[in-house]
Amino acid sequence: MTLVRPTLAVLAFAMLGTCEFRPSTLAQIHELGELRIATRNSPLAYYLGANGPEGPEYELASRYAASLGVRALFLTYDSAAAVIDAVKSGRAHLGAAALPVTRTAQREVGFASPYQQLPLHVVYEKDGVRPDAVSALQDRRVGVPEGSAQAEALRQALHQGGLPAPWEIPRADALDLLDRVSYGELEITVADSNEFATARRYHPELRVAFNLPSRQELAWAVPRGDAALTRSVNEFFTGAHELLADIVERYYVDEDALGEYTGTRNFMRHVAERLPKYRAYFEQVAAELGADWRIFAAVGYQESKWDPNAVSPTGVRGLMMLQTDTAAALGIRDRADPKQSIYGGARYLQSVRGMIPGRIPEPDRTWLALAAYNVGLGHVEDARVLTQSQGKNPDSWQDVRAVLPLLAEERYYLATKRGYARGWEAVRFVDNVRTYLDLLDLVIPDPSSGEAQLPAPADSATARG
């Protein structure tokens, strides 16, 4: 758990001296200039990405703090129960952690109005026997998290059908149990639609059998009886429909919707129509770095489809989709300028590769560098440590590639140094870049370069590892 400073109650007392009343939570927030948000390391809430914190709740709570004119301070806990306790005890002003509104939680804290109402899926593995109704769950290995909204909903549905209560598994959450269904340790579990969409990205074999009658409500936790803060949060969400819809689309909708044929056809069209405008820039920076220009072109296509005006909802911009901080560190003044963007992206990729252990041979070193470019070097290092712990080769891209998606599974990421990561996205990123590189090699062969790879940096002899 993140270390925190003295409790809000102590701070409020120090600020007000002998005043007879305690300030409202909103007054404390403005006095401190800081909104303290209890959350947890989870793909549904908050995690470290390649360029810093990410996650649905991180984006929402950061925007809410900005609307109050204060900075956001995120305090990470290891469970929803710990988040609730942090709000109850005054260590945090509110809890934003994809929290379901349950009867148990409502006895401890208050809740703002729900910002999402989600269907509850009964989930099974595609090779298993699909249950078609609650009655078909009898005598099946069904597990739900202990004390969860899923447990409440399933218990009610089973009770109405005259069936015994479900197996409630302690110290587990829905994502963990979805992993267990995928591995055959359970036959069936219950998850809301966000949890299912998240797990399905790295467990495509999961299927929805049917939905339970009730829906799961997600809301922010606030101190009980705090009407002012509750009203403020409700007003924020009233005006945040577009923001919330965008977050749902980016985090819970699989963007890889195009088929292989369509994607290849579009790529070939863009090679003819777009690449000629920027090829000279790729070639110039590659010549300076002693690299094959096509690898930078392949990364550029993966990032923006060679569109210099591309902008992501999180503010990443330009042909190589550079973040503001990354661009500034590279001396890039205009991310929309294609030459600056290409030069910046190429130099950044080379710098990432320089931090990959120099003993790793090509092409594995390049593929690991590409994965780090996407998900962050720290998460790739976590994956390499996990790869080695499984008796595999941490210097082999194929071995690390098989392990990277495990960084999205709680049983694994809780034991890593940097926590949750969208490891499957890094795998997809590298796979796509390699596909575009192969296609470029077919249509624009370069016999002098051999297999495309990045140059060894000047300080490779002192590179880590």
HELIX and SHEET records of a PDB file:
HELIX    1   1 LEU A    8  LEU A   16  1                                   9    
HELIX    2   2 THR A   25  LEU A   32  1                                   8    
HELIX    3   3 PRO A   56  LEU A   68  1                                  13    
HELIX    4   4 ALA A   80  SER A   89  1                                  10    
HELIX    5   5 ARG A  103  GLN A  106  1                                   4    
HELIX    6   6 VAL A  134  LEU A  137  5                                   4    
HELIX    7   7 ALA A  149  GLN A  160  1                                  12    
HELIX    8   8 ALA A  174  TYR A  183  1                                  10    
HELIX    9   9 SER A  193  ARG A  200  1                                   8    
HELIX   10  10 ALA A  227  THR A  238  1                                  12    
HELIX   11  11 HIS A  241  TYR A  252  1                                  12    
HELIX   12  12 GLU A  260  GLU A  273  1                                  14    
HELIX   13  13 LEU A  275  LEU A  289  1                                  15    
HELIX   14  14 TRP A  293  SER A  304  1                                  12    
HELIX   15  15 THR A  324  ALA A  329  1                                   6    
HELIX   16  16 PRO A  338  GLY A  354  1                                  17    
HELIX   17  17 ASP A  364  VAL A  375  1                                  12    
HELIX   18  18 LEU A  377  SER A  389  1                                  13    
HELIX   19  19 TRP A  397  VAL A  403  1                                   7    
HELIX   20  20 LEU A  404  ALA A  408  5                                   5    
HELIX   21  21 GLU A  410  TYR A  413  1                                   4    
HELIX   22  22 GLY A  423  VAL A  443  1                                  21    
HELIX   23  23 SER A  460  THR A  462  5                                   3    
SHEET    1   A 3 ARG A  71  TYR A  77  0                                        
SHEET    2   A 3 GLU A  34  ARG A  40  1                                        
SHEET    3   A 3 LEU A  94  GLY A  95  1                                        
SHEET    1   B 2 TYR A  47  GLY A  49  0                                        
SHEET    2   B 2 GLY A  52  GLU A  54 -1                                        
SHEET    1   C 2 GLY A 110  PHE A 111  0                                        
SHEET    2   C 2 ALA A 221  VAL A 222 -1                                        
SHEET    1   D 3 ILE A 188  ASP A 192  0                                        
SHEET    2   D 3 GLN A 116  GLU A 125 -1                                        
SHEET    3   D 3 LEU A 206  LEU A 218 -1                                        
SHEET    1   E 2 GLY A 143  PRO A 145  0                                        
SHEET    2   E 2 TRP A 167  ILE A 169  1                                        
END                                                                             
